[in-house]
Amino acid sequence: MTDFPGAPDVSDPATAPLGGGRLRVLAAMSGGVDSAVAAARAAEAGHEVTGVHLALSSNPQSFRTGARGCCTLEDSRDARRAADVIGIPFYVWDLAERFREDVIDDFVAEYAAGRTPNPCLRCNEKIKFAALLDKAVALGFDAVCTGHYARILTGPGGVRELHRAVDPAKDQSYVLGVLDTEQLDHAMFPLGDTPKEQVRAEAERRGLAVAKKPDSHDICFIADGDTQGFLEQRLGTAPGEIVDVDGTRLGEHSGAYGFTIGQRKGLRIGHPAADGKPRYVLDISPVDNRVTVGPAEALDVAGLTGIRPRWCGSTPFTAGACTVQLRAHGEPVAATAALVDGELRVELAEPARGIAPGQAVVLYDGTRVVGSATIATTERAVLTH
């Protein structure tokens, strides 16, 4: 039995939240094609749109490194040029200190504790739909518009709900699963019903220079993509053991933070396993600074516990059948979930591989996001000892 309401049958246009009408909209413009087209659509829909670029780095680079990042001076200039073409006012807001405290420091602390965080999810929660939204509402704006690929639909009783995007390859509802009802009430996602290739074609028709600009990826504040090097600069070296599931010492590492659950490459193990099969990171223990490796099947997770749950929509969740997503680009997994003493207990219908504490579990009812929680513990499908 489920407490989830049925799927909605009425959709709000993505550019007309909060009951429709002309709105004062703050468009977060990263300097990429998605946020530029989203801002253009909001303006074309008749809203009073102001563009804003978030300066999230206290020492931004002049140019991007390949397709990584979204916080450079080049990105700021691209956003400004897009705003000029659209014909909307444009400002740069300095949120570097808040970003450092809520996203970067949290990222480092989570790795130091042996967990694997998702900084994009944290940025959406703490920066784009907390710090930015708070400032926008204080200044009299009705909504914050972004280029995320997700939809807001109207469910039973007129409640606004977060749903998957039409384009499954670009769907970003997972990293938006931390948004609560109040934040959704002030959110606008104009691209949720459009495939990415059509967004680029539209940008070109609109004369936006970012039409062919590569997408940003990976972690925006680690421009060169070297996460281990970034962490080592902040946490220093901390040599420890790499062991097999039976405790046999296999090698040494310079910092447990340099590993993630499910990692196969870069283990620096001197000799192969007895069965000749590859080994994967199974566990990271910050207490004794030990990394445990083992066979792929030992990565299978049958259940998990999530803490700090956050819910989308007004219907309280207690228990029921659902699907869950366990990583940003992961496939939906059938599950049953229950809220027990403020924690989310999830049992998976089929084992999922390589799930790590610190990641997010996002619950869905069909395409609707029900809520999310941070994975605290996992239950292995097979014994590793």
N, C-alpha and C positions, 0 to 999 in steps of 0.2 A: 504494500500500500504506500502511496506517495502523498506528500503534502504539497507537491508542486502544482500550481495552477496550469490549466491548459494553454496551448500556444495562442497568441493573439491573432485576431483576424483583421485588425485595422492597423494601418501603418501611418505614422507621422512622417511627412516629408522631412528629410534630414536637415533642411535649412529652415524649418519652422517649428522649433521646440517651444515649450512653455505656453502652449495654447495658441500659437500662431501670432500673426501681426508683425509689424515692423519692430525689430529689436536693435538694441545697441550691442554689437558683437565685437569681442576682442579675438582677433585671429592670431594664434601662435604660429609664427612663420620661421621655420628652421633654416630656410635657404634652399630647400629641396623642392622637387616638383609637386609632391603630394600636398604639402601645406599651402603652396602657392595656388593650386587649383581649388583647394577647399575654400580659401579666402575669396577667390574670384567668384565662386558659386554663391557664397553667402552674400557678397555685394550685389551680384546679378539678381538675387532673389528679393532685393529691395531693402535689405537690412543696412543699418548704419555701421559700417565695419571699420575698425582701426587695426592695423597690423602691428605686431610687436615681436621682436626677436629677443630671445632670452640669452644673455651673455652668461654662460655657465662656467667659463674658465677664467681664472684670475690672470692667466698669462696665455692668451690664445695664440695659436700659430697663425701665420699669414695665409698658409694654404693647406688644404687637406692632404693627407697621405693616402693616395689611391682613392678608394671609396669609403674609407673609414671616417668616423667622426661626423659631427654636425655642429661644432662649436667654434669654428675658426673665423678669422676676419673675412675670409673669402665668402663664407656662408652668410655672414651678416650683410655683406654687400649684395650678394645674390638676392637675399630677402628684400632689401631696400629697393633694388631694381624691379623686382616683381610687384611690390606695392605701388611703385610709380606707374607701371603699366596698367595695373588694375584701377588706379586712381583713388587710392585710399591713404589716409595719414599713416605714418610709420614711426615707431619709436624702438629704441633698444633699452631693455630693462636689465639691470645688473642683479642677477640672482646667484652669483658665483659663491658667495659665502654660504648661503642656504643649501646650494647644491653640494658643496663640499661636506657640510655637516650631515645632511640627510641621505646623500647617495654615496659619495666617495668614502667617507669615514665608515659608513655602515657596510659598504662593500669589503673594505679592508678588515673590519672587525669580524665579519661573518667568516671570511676565509681563515682568519687567525683562530677561530673557534671550530674549524673543521667542517664548516658548512659551505654550500654552494649557492650564493645569492643570485638574484636576477635584477641587475641595476636598472633596466628599462622599466620594469614593473614598479620599482621603488620610485623612480623619477616621475612616473605618471601619478602615483599616489601622493607623493610629498611635494613635487614641484609644479607640474602642469595642472593638477586638479586639487591643489591645496594652496601653496604659496601664490601661484598665479591667479587662481580663481578667487581667493580671498581678496587679493589686491584689486582684481577686476570688479568684483561686487562692491567693494568700498568706493570705487570710482564711478559707480552707477551703471556698469555694464550688466546686461541680462544673461549673456552666455559667453563661453569660451569655445572657439572653433578650432579644431585641429585636423590634420590630414590623416588621422588614423583610419584604418579599414575596419569598420564596425558599424552596426546599425542601431538606432534607437527606435523602437516600435512602441505603440500604445497597446497595453494589455487590458485585462478586465478592470473596470472601474476607472479607466483613464490613467492607470499607473504607467509611467515610462519605464521601459525595460531595455537592457543591453542585449543585443543579439549578434551572432556571427555575421561577417561580411558575406556578400554574394560570391566574391572571388575567394575560394578556400585557400589558394596559394598565398594570398596576401592578408588573410584574416588576422587581425590583431586583438581580438576580443580577450585572448588569454592575458596579455599584459595590461588590459584595462579592467580585469576582473576584480581589482582592489577598490574600484570606485563604489561609493555608497549611494544611497538613493538621492541625497541632497546634491551630491556632485553630478549625478546623472541629470538632475533637473536643470542644470546649467551647462550641459555639454551639447556640442553640435559636431556631428561627424558627417560631412557632406559626401564623402567618397564611398560609403559603405555599400552602395548598390552598383558600383562601377568596377569592371575589371581594370587592372593596372595599365594594360596597353592602351585602353581608351582614355585613361587619364593623361598619359603622355601625348597622345594625339590631340586631345583637347588643349593641353598646354601650348602645343605648337600652333594651333589655330588661334589661340588667344595672344600669340606673340610673346610668350614667356620664355626668356632665354634659358631657363632651367629645364626645358622640356626633355633634353637628352642627358641631363646631369645624372651620374651614377647614384644609386641608392646608398645611403650610409648603412653600415652594418657593424656587427660586433659591438664593442664597448666604446662609446664616444669619447670618454676621457682617457682612453689608452690608444692614442693615435697610431702607434706602430704595431698594435695587435699583440705585443709581448706582455701578456698578463702576468706571467711568472716574474719577469724582470721588474714590472711595476710594483708587485707585492714585495719583492725582495728589497727594493729601495726603501720601503716603508716598514717592513718587519724585520729586515736583516736576515742573516743566515742562521739556521737552527738545525744542525745535523741530527739525523735520527735514523732508525732502522726501517728497512723494507723487509717484511716477513711474509711467509706463506701462511695458509690458513691453520697449519699445525704449529705455527710459531717459529719455524725454521728461518734463520736469518739468510736473506738472499742478496742484500746489498744495503747501500746507504744513500740517503737523500740530504739535500741542503736546506730543506724546509718543507714540512708537510703541506703548507698552504699552496705549494706548486702542483698539487694533484687534485683531481676531481673523481668522484665515484663514476666508474665505467670507463675510465681512461685506459687506453691500451699502449699507446706510443709514448716513448720517452721515459720508460720506467727504470732504465739503467740497471737492469738485472743481468748479472754476468753469465748465467747459464740457463738453458731452457728447462721447462717443466719435465717431469719424468715421462708424462704421456705425450710430450711434444706439442701440446696445444698452447696457444697464446694465453697469457695471463692478463687480468684486468684489475684495476683498483677496486677493492670491495669495501674498504673501511679506512677512515682517516681519524686517528685518535689524537686530539690536541693535548690530552693529559700526559701521555707518555711519548708523544711526538712520533708515533709509529704509523706506518702505512702498510695495510694488509692487502695482498694480492691473491688472486685465485682464478678458477675457471669461469667462463662466461655464464654458465648456468647458475652460478652462485650469485649472480647479479639480479636474478628474478625476484621481484617484490610482489607479494600477494595482498598486502594491506599496508595502511599507513595511518599516522595520527597527525592532524594539522592543528596548529595553534593560531591565536589571534584571528579568528574568522571574521570576514566582512561580507555583508549581504547586499545584493543588488535587488531593488524592488521592495515593496512593502509587506509581502507575505512572509512571516517568520518561518524559517526552515527548522524542522526537527529531525525528520528521518525520511528515507525513501530511496527508490531506484532512480538512477541518474546516469549520465556519462561524465567522465572526468578527463581533463587534459593536464598532463604532468610536465610539459615543457613547451616552450614558445611555438615550436613547429611540430609538435607531437600529434599523433592520431588520437581521436577520442577513444576512451576505454570504458566499457560498461562496468557499472559499479553499484554498490549500495552504500549509503552514507547515513550517519546518525550523529547528532549533536549530544555529547555526553559530558556533563560538568564543564561546559564552556569550550570543550575541545571537539574537533571533528574527527570521527573515526570512519575510515573508508576501507571497504573490502572490495577488491577488484575481481571481476568475473574471470579474467585471464591474467596471468602474471605479466607485469611490465618490467622492463629491464633498465638498470642503471639509474634508478631514482634516488636522489640525494637529499638529505636534510638541508634546509635552507631554500630549496626550490619551492615554487607555489603549486598547489593543487587547486584547479578551478573547476567548479561544478556547473554542469549544463543540464537543462531540461529541453531536449531538442536543440534548437539554435540559441535558446535564451541562456544567458549567464545568470546563474542563481547566486553565486558568491565564490569566495576564495579563502584559502588559509595557507599559512606557511608550514611546510612539512617539517615536523620535529623528529619523528622516528619512523622507521620502516620495518615491516615484518617480512623477512625473507621467505620465499616459497620453498627453498631447500636449506638444510643446515650447512653451514660453512665450517663447522668444527667437528 
